[in-house]
Amino acid sequence: MIVVMEPKADEAKIQAVIARLQELGLGVHLSRGVERTIIGAIGEKKDNAIEILEAMDGVEKVVPILAPFKLAGRELQETPSVVEVDGVRFGDREVVLIAGPCAVEGEAQLFETAELVKAAGGSMLRGGAFKPRTSPYAFQGLGREGLKLLAEARRRTGLPVVSEVLDPKDVELVAEYVDMLQIGARNMQNFSLLREVGKTRRPVLLKRGISATVEEWLLAAEYVLREGNRAVVLCERGIRTYEPATRNTLDLSAIPLVKHLSHLPVIVDPSHAAGKWRLVPALAKAAVAAGADGLMIEVHPHPDHALSDGPQSLNPANFRRLVEELRPLAQAVGRALA
């Protein structure tokens, strides 16, 4: 529920309400506006809680939160959130462009790609050090060595780095080397992992599960937010449908829907949605037109030699061409590439 304080409520009255909420076993989310202070009460509704709070001095009204996702929803926070990652801002006017290889394969491959992404106008570098693969025999990533290479690529180019973490025990390790922690589609409902990244102060990129509803996706974000980490960016990457022609089906409707339901920024990964590099540019443009706050695109200097996801990776020439085609499109919808 939301406790709306009276315009003239002083600090003592605000703190009294916070203390009462805590006595009721509820979490507190404090938002101080120009005219009013709003206190979000997070947790299971208590009997007579609304009546108790409305009787307190300084309280104007108490409004129940109807959505199951409390911290991620618009009821508690109407204004869109802006998540900053080392100077890169998600949810602002600019469209953030994240690009890089599916997996870190070695120095030459990663550093060449990082320089390419930087020169073309990308804002962040992506690369997997720990890879969740369907087959146990497929390339699983370089682990810590891959993280070190990502950190070196950041030093060379100045690009902030995002990489996936798979296991709660590895959160501290991955956070040591990267600027943003990615939760992949397979781990969207790994609640232990969500809680662990929620305890860090590293921004989190949360991908939608392969068969997840929008509500389930936002509730996954709620796990991170509830632990105190408010820097969450959502990533639509396609969902599984009956259509076998593409790797997944990109749900473009999720972009405006999530922006209506939630204040969190939303980006799109057209590479995993398509599974075919020829489709990536069209889907990337459609995502920007639909209001996405950013794109996450797989790029490899030699896709035909990639150890993972080569068929969906853009080569250098195609990536540069896409970036140039995105600039006027972003401008046409009132945005700009970061």
Phi and psi in degrees as GROMACS dihedral restraints (atoms count N, CA, C in turn):
[ dihedral_restraints ]
;  ai    aj    ak    al  type     phi  dphi    fc
    3     4     5     6     1  -116.2    20    10
    4     5     6     7     1   127.1    20    10
    6     7     8     9     1  -101.5    20    10
    7     8     9    10     1   114.9    20    10
    9    10    11    12     1   -97.4    20    10
   10    11    12    13     1   117.4    20    10
   12    13    14    15     1   -82.5    20    10
   13    14    15    16     1   153.2    20    10
   15    16    17    18     1   -64.7    20    10
   16    17    18    19     1   150.6    20    10
   18    19    20    21     1   -53.7    20    10
   19    20    21    22     1   -33.7    20    10
   21    22    23    24     1   -98.9    20    10
   22    23    24    25     1    10.8    20    10
   24    25    26    27     1   -64.9    20    10
   25    26    27    28     1   126.0    20    10
   27    28    29    30     1   -85.7    20    10
   28    29    30    31     1   177.8    20    10
   30    31    32    33     1   -62.7    20    10
   31    32    33    34     1   -36.0    20    10
   33    34    35    36     1   -62.7    20    10
   34    35    36    37     1   -41.0    20    10
   36    37    38    39     1   -68.2    20    10
   37    38    39    40     1   -38.3    20    10
   39    40    41    42     1   -63.3    20    10
   40    41    42    43     1   -46.2    20    10
   42    43    44    45     1   -66.4    20    10
   43    44    45    46     1   -31.3    20    10
   45    46    47    48     1   -65.6    20    10
   46    47    48    49     1   -40.5    20    10
   48    49    50    51     1   -66.2    20    10
   49    50    51    52     1   -42.7    20    10
   51    52    53    54     1   -59.9    20    10
   52    53    54    55     1   -44.3    20    10
   54    55    56    57     1   -62.5    20    10
   55    56    57    58     1   -39.1    20    10
   57    58    59    60     1   -67.6    20    10
   58    59    60    61     1   -39.7    20    10
   60    61    62    63     1   -61.5    20    10
   61    62    63    64     1   -41.5    20    10
   63    64    65    66     1   -66.5    20    10
   64    65    66    67     1   -36.3    20    10
   66    67    68    69     1   -62.5    20    10
   67    68    69    70     1   -30.9    20    10
   69    70    71    72     1   -81.9    20    10
   70    71    72    73     1     0.4    20    10
   72    73    74    75     1    79.9    20    10
   73    74    75    76     1    23.7    20    10
   75    76    77    78     1  -106.1    20    10
   76    77    78    79     1   144.7    20    10
   78    79    80    81     1   -75.9    20    10
   79    80    81    82     1   161.7    20    10
   81    82    83    84     1  -127.0    20    10
   82    83    84    85     1   132.2    20    10
   84    85    86    87     1  -124.2    20    10
   85    86    87    88     1   112.3    20    10
   87    88    89    90     1   -99.2    20    10
   88    89    90    91     1   129.4    20    10
   90    91    92    93     1  -129.9    20    10
   91    92    93    94     1   115.3    20    10
   93    94    95    96     1   -99.9    20    10
   94    95    96    97     1   112.5    20    10
   96    97    98    99     1   -95.3    20    10
   97    98    99   100     1  -179.1    20    10
   99   100   101   102     1   -66.3    20    10
  100   101   102   103     1   -41.7    20    10
  102   103   104   105     1  -103.8    20    10
  103   104   105   106     1   -31.7    20    10
  105   106   107   108     1  -137.6    20    10
  106   107   108   109     1   154.8    20    10
  108   109   110   111     1  -105.1    20    10
  109   110   111   112     1   132.6    20    10
  111   112   113   114     1  -117.0    20    10
  112   113   114   115     1   132.8    20    10
  114   115   116   117     1  -116.7    20    10
  115   116   117   118     1   118.8    20    10
  117   118   119   120     1   -88.3    20    10
  118   119   120   121     1   129.7    20    10
  120   121   122   123     1  -104.2    20    10
  121   122   123   124     1   114.9    20    10
  123   124   125   126     1  -108.8    20    10
  124   125   126   127     1   128.9    20    10
  126   127   128   129     1   141.2    20    10
  127   128   129   130     1  -176.5    20    10
  129   130   131   132     1   -68.5    20    10
  130   131   132   133     1   136.2    20    10
  132   133   134   135     1   -62.2    20    10
  133   134   135   136     1   133.3    20    10
  135   136   137   138     1   -99.3    20    10
  136   137   138   139     1   146.2    20    10
  138   139   140   141     1   -59.5    20    10
  139   140   141   142     1   134.1    20    10
  141   142   143   144     1    63.9    20    10
  142   143   144   145     1    12.4    20    10
  144   145   146   147     1   -62.7    20    10
  145   146   147   148     1   -41.6    20    10
  147   148   149   150     1   -62.8    20    10
  148   149   150   151     1   -44.9    20    10
  150   151   152   153     1   -64.2    20    10
  151   152   153   154     1   -39.4    20    10
  153   154   155   156     1   -61.8    20    10
  154   155   156   157     1   -46.2    20    10
  156   157   158   159     1   -72.2    20    10
  157   158   159   160     1   -39.4    20    10
  159   160   161   162     1   -65.1    20    10
  160   161   162   163     1   -21.1    20    10
  162   163   164   165     1   -82.1    20    10
  163   164   165   166     1    -9.6    20    10
  165   166   167   168     1   -80.2    20    10
  166   167   168   169     1   148.2    20    10
  168   169   170   171     1   -66.1    20    10
  169   170   171   172     1   131.8    20    10
  171   172   173   174     1    94.7    20    10
  172   173   174   175     1    -9.5    20    10
  174   175   176   177     1   -88.5    20    10
  175   176   177   178     1   126.4    20    10
  177   178   179   180     1   -84.3    20    10
  178   179   180   181     1   -48.5    20    10
  180   181   182   183     1  -162.7    20    10
  181   182   183   184     1   162.6    20    10
  183   184   185   186     1  -124.6    20    10
  184   185   186   187     1   125.9    20    10
  186   187   188   189     1  -118.1    20    10
  187   188   189   190     1   125.5    20    10
  189   190   191   192     1   -66.9    20    10
  190   191   192   193     1   144.4    20    10
  192   193   194   195     1   -92.1    20    10
  193   194   195   196     1   119.3    20    10
  195   196   197   198     1   -84.7    20    10
  196   197   198   199     1   -33.2    20    10
  198   199   200   201     1   -69.4    20    10
  199   200   201   202     1   144.7    20    10
  201   202   203   204     1   -68.5    20    10
  202   203   204   205     1   -24.4    20    10
  204   205   206   207     1   -94.1    20    10
  205   206   207   208     1   111.1    20    10
  207   208   209   210     1   -85.9    20    10
  208   209   210   211     1   -53.4    20    10
  210   211   212   213     1   -77.0    20    10
  211   212   213   214     1   -27.9    20    10
  213   214   215   216     1   -85.0    20    10
  214   215   216   217     1   -14.8    20    10
  216   217   218   219     1   -85.5    20    10
  217   218   219   220     1   165.0    20    10
  219   220   221   222     1   -76.1    20    10
  220   221   222   223     1   -17.9    20    10
  222   223   224   225     1   -64.5    20    10
  223   224   225   226     1   -37.6    20    10
  225   226   227   228     1   -86.1    20    10
  226   227   228   229     1   -33.2    20    10
  228   229   230   231     1  -138.5    20    10
  229   230   231   232     1   107.7    20    10
  231   232   233   234     1   -77.0    20    10
  232   233   234   235     1   -37.5    20    10
  234   235   236   237     1   -76.0    20    10
  235   236   237   238     1   139.5    20    10
  237   238   239   240     1   -61.8    20    10
  238   239   240   241     1   141.3    20    10
  240   241   242   243     1   -80.8    20    10
  241   242   243   244     1   146.3    20    10
  243   244   245   246     1  -115.4    20    10
  244   245   246   247     1   120.9    20    10
  246   247   248   249     1  -104.3    20    10
  247   248   249   250     1   123.1    20    10
  249   250   251   252     1  -104.6    20    10
  250   251   252   253     1   133.0    20    10
  252   253   254   255     1  -125.0    20    10
  253   254   255   256     1    96.0    20    10
  255   256   257   258     1    49.7    20    10
  256   257   258   259     1    49.1    20    10
  258   259   260   261     1    93.7    20    10
  259   260   261   262     1   -16.7    20    10
  261   262   263   264     1   -88.5    20    10
  262   263   264   265     1   127.3    20    10
  264   265   266   267     1  -112.6    20    10
  265   266   267   268     1   118.0    20    10
  267   268   269   270     1   -93.3    20    10
  268   269   270   271     1   131.4    20    10
  270   271   272   273     1    98.2    20    10
  271   272   273   274     1     0.8    20    10
  273   274   275   276     1   -91.9    20    10
  274   275   276   277     1  -165.1    20    10
  276   277   278   279     1   -67.5    20    10
  277   278   279   280     1   -32.0    20    10
  279   280   281   282     1   -83.3    20    10
  280   281   282   283     1   145.2    20    10
  282   283   284   285     1   -89.8    20    10
  283   284   285   286     1   120.1    20    10
  285   286   287   288     1   -82.5    20    10
  286   287   288   289     1   133.6    20    10
  288   289   290   291     1  -112.5    20    10
  289   290   291   292     1   110.1    20    10
  291   292   293   294     1  -102.6    20    10
  292   293   294   295     1   132.1    20    10
  294   295   296   297     1  -149.5    20    10
  295   296   297   298     1   159.0    20    10
  297   298   299   300     1   153.1    20    10
  298   299   300   301     1  -179.2    20    10
  300   301   302   303     1   -76.3    20    10
  301   302   303   304     1   156.6    20    10
  303   304   305   306     1   -58.6    20    10
  304   305   306   307     1   -48.1    20    10
  306   307   308   309     1  -129.6    20    10
  307   308   309   310     1   144.2    20    10
  309   310   311   312     1   -76.0    20    10
  310   311   312   313     1   116.9    20    10
  312   313   314   315     1  -103.6    20    10
  313   314   315   316     1   -21.9    20    10
  315   316   317   318     1   167.3    20    10
  316   317   318   319     1   174.9    20    10
  318   319   320   321     1   -58.6    20    10
  319   320   321   322     1   -55.0    20    10
  321   322   323   324     1   -58.5    20    10
  322   323   324   325     1   -48.3    20    10
  324   325   326   327     1   -62.0    20    10
  325   326   327   328     1   -46.8    20    10
  327   328   329   330     1   -69.9    20    10
  328   329   330   331     1   -47.0    20    10
  330   331   332   333     1   -67.0    20    10
  331   332   333   334     1   -36.6    20    10
  333   334   335   336     1   -63.4    20    10
  334   335   336   337     1   -43.1    20    10
  336   337   338   339     1   -66.7    20    10
  337   338   339   340     1   -41.4    20    10
  339   340   341   342     1   -61.0    20    10
  340   341   342   343     1   -43.5    20    10
  342   343   344   345     1   -65.0    20    10
  343   344   345   346     1   -38.4    20    10
  345   346   347   348     1   -62.7    20    10
  346   347   348   349     1   -47.5    20    10
  348   349   350   351     1   -60.6    20    10
  349   350   351   352     1   -43.8    20    10
  351   352   353   354     1   -62.0    20    10
  352   353   354   355     1   -48.4    20    10
  354   355   356   357     1   -65.2    20    10
  355   356   357   358     1   -33.4    20    10
  357   358   359   360     1   -78.3    20    10
  358   359   360   361     1   -14.9    20    10
  360   361   362   363     1   110.0    20    10
  361   362   363   364     1    14.9    20    10
  363   364   365   366     1   -69.0    20    10
  364   365   366   367     1   154.9    20    10
  366   367   368   369     1   -99.9    20    10
  367   368   369   370     1   -29.0    20    10
  369   370   371   372     1  -143.6    20    10
  370   371   372   373     1   157.6    20    10
  372   373   374   375     1  -108.9    20    10
  373   374   375   376     1   131.7    20    10
  375   376   377   378     1  -110.0    20    10
  376   377   378   379     1   154.3    20    10
  378   379   380   381     1  -179.9    20    10
  379   380   381   382     1   136.1    20    10
  381   382   383   384     1   -93.8    20    10
  382   383   384   385     1   125.6    20    10
  384   385   386   387     1   -97.0    20    10
  385   386   387   388     1   -33.8    20    10
  387   388   389   390     1  -115.7    20    10
  388   389   390   391     1   119.0    20    10
  390   391   392   393     1  -111.5    20    10
  391   392   393   394     1   121.3    20    10
  393   394   395   396     1   -82.2    20    10
  394   395   396   397     1   113.0    20    10
  396   397   398   399     1  -116.1    20    10
  397   398   399   400     1   144.3    20    10
  399   400   401   402     1   -61.7    20    10
  400   401   402   403     1   -40.9    20    10
  402   403   404   405     1   -96.3    20    10
  403   404   405   406     1   134.9    20    10
  405   406   407   408     1   -69.6    20    10
  406   407   408   409     1   -10.8    20    10
  408   409   410   411     1   -94.9    20    10
  409   410   411   412     1    -7.3    20    10
  411   412   413   414     1   -77.9    20    10
  412   413   414   415     1   161.7    20    10
  414   415   416   417     1   -57.8    20    10
  415   416   417   418     1   124.7    20    10
  417   418   419   420     1  -100.8    20    10
  418   419   420   421     1     0.5    20    10
  420   421   422   423     1   100.2    20    10
  421   422   423   424     1   167.6    20    10
  423   424   425   426     1   -94.6    20    10
  424   425   426   427     1    -3.0    20    10
  426   427   428   429     1    64.4    20    10
  427   428   429   430     1  -134.7    20    10
  429   430   431   432     1   -57.7    20    10
  430   431   432   433     1   -38.9    20    10
  432   433   434   435     1   -61.8    20    10
  433   434   435   436     1   -37.7    20    10
  435   436   437   438     1   -64.6    20    10
  436   437   438   439     1   -39.0    20    10
  438   439   440   441     1   -63.4    20    10
  439   440   441   442     1   -40.4    20    10
  441   442   443   444     1   -63.9    20    10
  442   443   444   445     1   -38.5    20    10
  444   445   446   447     1   -66.7    20    10
  445   446   447   448     1   -38.0    20    10
  447   448   449   450     1   -63.2    20    10
  448   449   450   451     1   -43.1    20    10
  450   451   452   453     1   -62.5    20    10
  451   452   453   454     1   -38.1    20    10
  453   454   455   456     1   -69.2    20    10
  454   455   456   457     1   -38.6    20    10
  456   457   458   459     1   -62.2    20    10
  457   458   459   460     1   -38.7    20    10
  459   460   461   462     1   -62.8    20    10
  460   461   462   463     1   -42.5    20    10
  462   463   464   465     1   -62.5    20    10
  463   464   465   466     1   -38.6    20    10
  465   466   467   468     1   -73.2    20    10
  466   467   468   469     1   -37.6    20    10
  468   469   470   471     1  -106.0    20    10
  469   470   471   472     1   -22.9    20    10
  471   472   473   474     1    83.3    20    10
  472   473   474   475     1     3.0    20    10
  474   475   476   477     1   -81.2    20    10
  475   476   477   478     1   127.2    20    10
  477   478   479   480     1   -61.1    20    10
  478   479   480   481     1   154.5    20    10
  480   481   482   483     1  -120.3    20    10
  481   482   483   484     1   139.4    20    10
  483   484   485   486     1  -123.7    20    10
  484   485   486   487     1   136.2    20    10
  486   487   488   489     1  -148.1    20    10
  487   488   489   490     1   154.6    20    10
  489   490   491   492     1   -82.5    20    10
  490   491   492   493     1   142.4    20    10
  492   493   494   495     1  -114.8    20    10
  493   494   495   496     1   134.9    20    10
  495   496   497   498     1  -105.4    20    10
  496   497   498   499     1   -28.2    20    10
  498   499   500   501     1  -127.7    20    10
  499   500   501   502     1   136.6    20    10
  501   502   503   504     1   -53.1    20    10
  502   503   504   505     1   -34.1    20    10
  504   505   506   507     1   -71.5    20    10
  505   506   507   508     1   -14.6    20    10
  507   508   509   510     1   -98.6    20    10
  508   509   510   511     1    -1.5    20    10
  510   511   512   513     1   -58.8    20    10
  511   512   513   514     1   -48.2    20    10
  513   514   515   516     1   -61.5    20    10
  514   515   516   517     1   -40.0    20    10
  516   517   518   519     1   -63.8    20    10
  517   518   519   520     1   -50.7    20    10
  519   520   521   522     1   -65.0    20    10
  520   521   522   523     1   -40.5    20    10
  522   523   524   525     1   -62.8    20    10
  523   524   525   526     1   -24.0    20    10
  525   526   527   528     1   -67.5    20    10
  526   527   528   529     1   -27.0    20    10
  528   529   530   531     1  -110.1    20    10
  529   530   531   532     1   -23.4    20    10
  531   532   533   534     1  -114.8    20    10
  532   533   534   535     1   166.9    20    10
  534   535   536   537     1   -96.7    20    10
  535   536   537   538     1   -19.6    20    10
  537   538   539   540     1  -145.2    20    10
  538   539   540   541     1   134.3    20    10
  540   541   542   543     1   -95.4    20    10
  541   542   543   544     1   127.5    20    10
  543   544   545   546     1  -100.2    20    10
  544   545   546   547     1   133.1    20    10
  546   547   548   549     1  -105.1    20    10
  547   548   549   550     1   116.2    20    10
  549   550   551   552     1   -76.1    20    10
  550   551   552   553     1   170.6    20    10
  552   553   554   555     1   -58.5    20    10
  553   554   555   556     1   -39.1    20    10
  555   556   557   558     1   -67.1    20    10
  556   557   558   559     1   -21.8    20    10
  558   559   560   561     1  -108.0    20    10
  559   560   561   562     1    11.8    20    10
  561   562   563   564     1   -57.3    20    10
  562   563   564   565     1   -32.0    20    10
  564   565   566   567     1  -112.1    20    10
  565   566   567   568     1    27.0    20    10
  567   568   569   570     1   -83.9    20    10
  568   569   570   571     1    88.3    20    10
  570   571   572   573     1   -66.2    20    10
  571   572   573   574     1   -31.4    20    10
  573   574   575   576     1   -64.3    20    10
  574   575   576   577     1   -41.1    20    10
  576   577   578   579     1   -67.9    20    10
  577   578   579   580     1   -41.4    20    10
  579   580   581   582     1   -61.1    20    10
  580   581   582   583     1   -43.4    20    10
  582   583   584   585     1   -63.5    20    10
  583   584   585   586     1   -39.1    20    10
  585   586   587   588     1   -67.9    20    10
  586   587   588   589     1   -42.9    20    10
  588   589   590   591     1   -70.9    20    10
  589   590   591   592     1   -25.3    20    10
  591   592   593   594     1   -66.5    20    10
  592   593   594   595     1   -25.5    20    10
  594   595   596   597     1   -80.9    20    10
  595   596   597   598     1   -16.6    20    10
  597   598   599   600     1   -83.7    20    10
  598   599   600   601     1   172.0    20    10
  600   601   602   603     1  -112.5    20    10
  601   602   603   604     1    18.6    20    10
  603   604   605   606     1   -81.2    20    10
  604   605   606   607     1   135.2    20    10
  606   607   608   609     1   -57.9    20    10
  607   608   609   610     1   150.8    20    10
  609   610   611   612     1  -122.2    20    10
  610   611   612   613     1   131.7    20    10
  612   613   614   615     1  -104.0    20    10
  613   614   615   616     1   113.2    20    10
  615   616   617   618     1  -107.8    20    10
  616   617   618   619     1   109.6    20    10
  618   619   620   621     1   -81.3    20    10
  619   620   621   622     1   148.3    20    10
  621   622   623   624     1   -73.1    20    10
  622   623   624   625     1   137.9    20    10
  624   625   626   627     1   -63.9    20    10
  625   626   627   628     1   154.9    20    10
  627   628   629   630     1   -62.3    20    10
  628   629   630   631     1   -26.1    20    10
  630   631   632   633     1  -128.8    20    10
  631   632   633   634     1    22.3    20    10
  633   634   635   636     1   -83.3    20    10
  634   635   636   637     1   142.1    20    10
  636   637   638   639     1   -76.3    20    10
  637   638   639   640     1   164.7    20    10
  639   640   641   642     1   -61.6    20    10
  640   641   642   643     1   -39.3    20    10
  642   643   644   645     1   -63.7    20    10
  643   644   645   646     1   -42.4    20    10
  645   646   647   648     1   -63.3    20    10
  646   647   648   649     1   -38.1    20    10
  648   649   650   651     1   -61.9    20    10
  649   650   651   652     1   -47.2    20    10
  651   652   653   654     1   -68.6    20    10
  652   653   654   655     1   -33.0    20    10
  654   655   656   657     1   -69.1    20    10
  655   656   657   658     1   -31.7    20    10
  657   658   659   660     1   -63.7    20    10
  658   659   660   661     1   -42.1    20    10
  660   661   662   663     1   -61.5    20    10
  661   662   663   664     1   -33.6    20    10
  663   664   665   666     1   -60.8    20    10
  664   665   666   667     1   -35.6    20    10
  666   667   668   669     1   -60.7    20    10
  667   668   669   670     1   -41.5    20    10
  669   670   671   672     1   -69.8    20    10
  670   671   672   673     1   -46.7    20    10
  672   673   674   675     1   -62.2    20    10
  673   674   675   676     1   -38.7    20    10
  675   676   677   678     1   -64.8    20    10
  676   677   678   679     1   -25.1    20    10
  678   679   680   681     1   -82.1    20    10
  679   680   681   682     1    -1.3    20    10
  681   682   683   684     1   106.5    20    10
  682   683   684   685     1    -5.8    20    10
  684   685   686   687     1   -91.7    20    10
  685   686   687   688     1   107.7    20    10
  687   688   689   690     1   -94.2    20    10
  688   689   690   691     1    -0.4    20    10
  690   691   692   693     1   -93.7    20    10
  691   692   693   694     1    77.6    20    10
  693   694   695   696     1  -119.1    20    10
  694   695   696   697     1   130.4    20    10
  696   697   698   699     1  -117.8    20    10
  697   698   699   700     1   130.5    20    10
  699   700   701   702     1   -89.9    20    10
  700   701   702   703     1   147.8    20    10
  702   703   704   705     1  -132.6    20    10
  703   704   705   706     1   113.5    20    10
  705   706   707   708     1   -81.9    20    10
  706   707   708   709     1   126.1    20    10
  708   709   710   711     1  -133.5    20    10
  709   710   711   712     1    21.3    20    10
  711   712   713   714     1    91.1    20    10
  712   713   714   715     1   147.6    20    10
  714   715   716   717     1  -123.3    20    10
  715   716   717   718     1   160.6    20    10
  717   718   719   720     1   -79.8    20    10
  718   719   720   721     1   128.1    20    10
  720   721   722   723     1  -130.0    20    10
  721   722   723   724     1  -169.4    20    10
  723   724   725   726     1   -79.7    20    10
  724   725   726   727     1    -6.8    20    10
  726   727   728   729     1   -83.4    20    10
  727   728   729   730     1   116.3    20    10
  729   730   731   732     1   -91.3    20    10
  730   731   732   733     1    -2.9    20    10
  732   733   734   735     1   -70.1    20    10
  733   734   735   736     1   -25.7    20    10
  735   736   737   738     1  -122.9    20    10
  736   737   738   739     1   164.1    20    10
  738   739   740   741     1   -61.4    20    10
  739   740   741   742     1   -45.2    20    10
  741   742   743   744     1  -141.1    20    10
  742   743   744   745     1   179.5    20    10
  744   745   746   747     1  -112.1    20    10
  745   746   747   748     1   116.9    20    10
  747   748   749   750     1   -70.7    20    10
  748   749   750   751     1   122.6    20    10
  750   751   752   753     1   -93.3    20    10
  751   752   753   754     1    85.2    20    10
  753   754   755   756     1   -64.7    20    10
  754   755   756   757     1   -29.4    20    10
  756   757   758   759     1   -64.2    20    10
  757   758   759   760     1   -22.3    20    10
  759   760   761   762     1   -65.4    20    10
  760   761   762   763     1   -27.1    20    10
  762   763   764   765     1   -64.8    20    10
  763   764   765   766     1   -59.6    20    10
  765   766   767   768     1   -66.7    20    10
  766   767   768   769     1   -29.7    20    10
  768   769   770   771     1   -65.5    20    10
  769   770   771   772     1   -48.3    20    10
  771   772   773   774     1   -64.7    20    10
  772   773   774   775     1   -37.6    20    10
  774   775   776   777     1   -65.9    20    10
  775   776   777   778     1   -27.4    20    10
  777   778   779   780     1   -75.9    20    10
  778   779   780   781     1   -38.9    20    10
  780   781   782   783     1   -84.8    20    10
  781   782   783   784     1   -30.1    20    10
  783   784   785   786     1  -131.3    20    10
  784   785   786   787     1   157.4    20    10
  786   787   788   789     1   -92.9    20    10
  787   788   789   790     1    -2.6    20    10
  789   790   791   792     1   -77.3    20    10
  790   791   792   793     1   145.2    20    10
  792   793   794   795     1   -65.9    20    10
  793   794   795   796     1   152.5    20    10
  795   796   797   798     1  -130.9    20    10
  796   797   798   799     1   127.7    20    10
  798   799   800   801     1  -119.1    20    10
  799   800   801   802     1   174.0    20    10
  801   802   803   804     1  -131.2    20    10
  802   803   804   805     1   138.9    20    10
  804   805   806   807     1  -108.6    20    10
  805   806   807   808     1    92.9    20    10
  807   808   809   810     1   -74.4    20    10
  808   809   810   811     1   -18.7    20    10
  810   811   812   813     1   -66.6    20    10
  811   812   813   814     1   -49.7    20    10
  813   814   815   816     1   -71.6    20    10
  814   815   816   817     1   -27.9    20    10
  816   817   818   819     1   -66.8    20    10
  817   818   819   820     1   -45.4    20    10
  819   820   821   822     1   -81.5    20    10
  820   821   822   823     1   -49.7    20    10
  822   823   824   825     1    77.3    20    10
  823   824   825   826     1    -2.2    20    10
  825   826   827   828     1  -135.8    20    10
  826   827   828   829     1   123.9    20    10
  828   829   830   831     1   -61.0    20    10
  829   830   831   832     1   -30.0    20    10
  831   832   833   834     1   -64.5    20    10
  832   833   834   835     1   -25.1    20    10
  834   835   836   837     1   -88.8    20    10
  835   836   837   838     1   -17.1    20    10
  837   838   839   840     1   -59.9    20    10
  838   839   840   841     1   -47.3    20    10
  840   841   842   843     1   -58.1    20    10
  841   842   843   844     1   -44.1    20    10
  843   844   845   846     1   -64.0    20    10
  844   845   846   847     1   -42.8    20    10
  846   847   848   849     1   -68.0    20    10
  847   848   849   850     1   -36.3    20    10
  849   850   851   852     1   -62.9    20    10
  850   851   852   853     1   -43.3    20    10
  852   853   854   855     1   -66.0    20    10
  853   854   855   856     1   -41.8    20    10
  855   856   857   858     1   -62.0    20    10
  856   857   858   859     1   -37.9    20    10
  858   859   860   861     1   -64.7    20    10
  859   860   861   862     1   -42.8    20    10
  861   862   863   864     1   -63.8    20    10
  862   863   864   865     1   -42.9    20    10
  864   865   866   867     1   -62.8    20    10
  865   866   867   868     1   -30.9    20    10
  867   868   869   870     1   -82.1    20    10
  868   869   870   871     1    -5.9    20    10
  870   871   872   873     1   108.1    20    10
  871   872   873   874     1    13.2    20    10
  873   874   875   876     1   -62.0    20    10
  874   875   876   877     1   143.2    20    10
  876   877   878   879     1   -86.5    20    10
  877   878   879   880     1    -2.4    20    10
  879   880   881   882     1   179.7    20    10
  880   881   882   883     1   172.5    20    10
  882   883   884   885     1  -131.8    20    10
  883   884   885   886     1   148.5    20    10
  885   886   887   888     1  -124.9    20    10
  886   887   888   889     1   110.0    20    10
  888   889   890   891     1  -122.3    20    10
  889   890   891   892     1   134.5    20    10
  891   892   893   894     1   -84.2    20    10
  892   893   894   895     1   128.0    20    10
  894   895   896   897     1  -131.3    20    10
  895   896   897   898     1   137.6    20    10
  897   898   899   900     1  -142.0    20    10
  898   899   900   901     1   137.2    20    10
  900   901   902   903     1   -63.4    20    10
  901   902   903   904     1   -26.6    20    10
  903   904   905   906     1  -143.1    20    10
  904   905   906   907     1    79.0    20    10
  906   907   908   909     1   -55.0    20    10
  907   908   909   910     1   -31.3    20    10
  909   910   911   912     1   -70.9    20    10
  910   911   912   913     1   -11.4    20    10
  912   913   914   915     1  -112.1    20    10
  913   914   915   916     1     6.2    20    10
  915   916   917   918     1   -64.7    20    10
  916   917   918   919     1   142.2    20    10
  918   919   920   921     1   -79.4    20    10
  919   920   921   922     1   -15.1    20    10
  921   922   923   924     1  -155.5    20    10
  922   923   924   925     1   141.3    20    10
  924   925   926   927     1    58.4    20    10
  925   926   927   928     1    31.3    20    10
  927   928   929   930     1   -58.6    20    10
  928   929   930   931     1   -42.6    20    10
  930   931   932   933     1   -60.9    20    10
  931   932   933   934     1   -21.1    20    10
  933   934   935   936     1  -105.5    20    10
  934   935   936   937     1     4.4    20    10
  936   937   938   939     1   -93.8    20    10
  937   938   939   940     1   137.0    20    10
  939   940   941   942     1   -79.9    20    10
  940   941   942   943     1   143.1    20    10
  942   943   944   945     1   -82.9    20    10
  943   944   945   946     1   172.2    20    10
  945   946   947   948     1   -55.0    20    10
  946   947   948   949     1   -45.7    20    10
  948   949   950   951     1   -63.8    20    10
  949   950   951   952     1   -43.4    20    10
  951   952   953   954     1   -67.5    20    10
  952   953   954   955     1   -34.6    20    10
  954   955   956   957     1   -67.7    20    10
  955   956   957   958     1   -45.6    20    10
  957   958   959   960     1   -60.8    20    10
  958   959   960   961     1   -40.2    20    10
  960   961   962   963     1   -64.2    20    10
  961   962   963   964     1   -42.1    20    10
  963   964   965   966     1   -62.6    20    10
  964   965   966   967     1   -44.4    20    10
  966   967   968   969     1   -58.6    20    10
  967   968   969   970     1   -43.6    20    10
  969   970   971   972     1   -66.4    20    10
  970   971   972   973     1   -34.9    20    10
  972   973   974   975     1   -73.6    20    10
  973   974   975   976     1   -25.7    20    10
  975   976   977   978     1   -75.8    20    10
  976   977   978   979     1   -28.3    20    10
  978   979   980   981     1   -57.9    20    10
  979   980   981   982     1   -54.3    20    10
  981   982   983   984     1   -66.8    20    10
  982   983   984   985     1   -29.9    20    10
  984   985   986   987     1   -67.5    20    10
  985   986   987   988     1   -44.5    20    10
  987   988   989   990     1   -59.7    20    10
  988   989   990   991     1   -41.2    20    10
  990   991   992   993     1   -64.4    20    10
  991   992   993   994     1   -37.2    20    10
  993   994   995   996     1   -64.8    20    10
  994   995   996   997     1   -26.5    20    10
  996   997   998   999     1  -103.7    20    10
  997   998   999  1000     1    19.8    20    10
  999  1000  1001  1002     1    79.3    20    10
 1000  1001  1002  1003     1    19.3    20    10
 1002  1003  1004  1005     1  -120.4    20    10
 1003  1004  1005  1006     1  -174.8    20    10
 1005  1006  1007  1008     1  -153.1    20    10
 1006  1007  1008  1009     1   152.8    20    10
 1008  1009  1010  1011     1   -71.7    20    10
 1009  1010  1011  1012     1   136.9    20    10
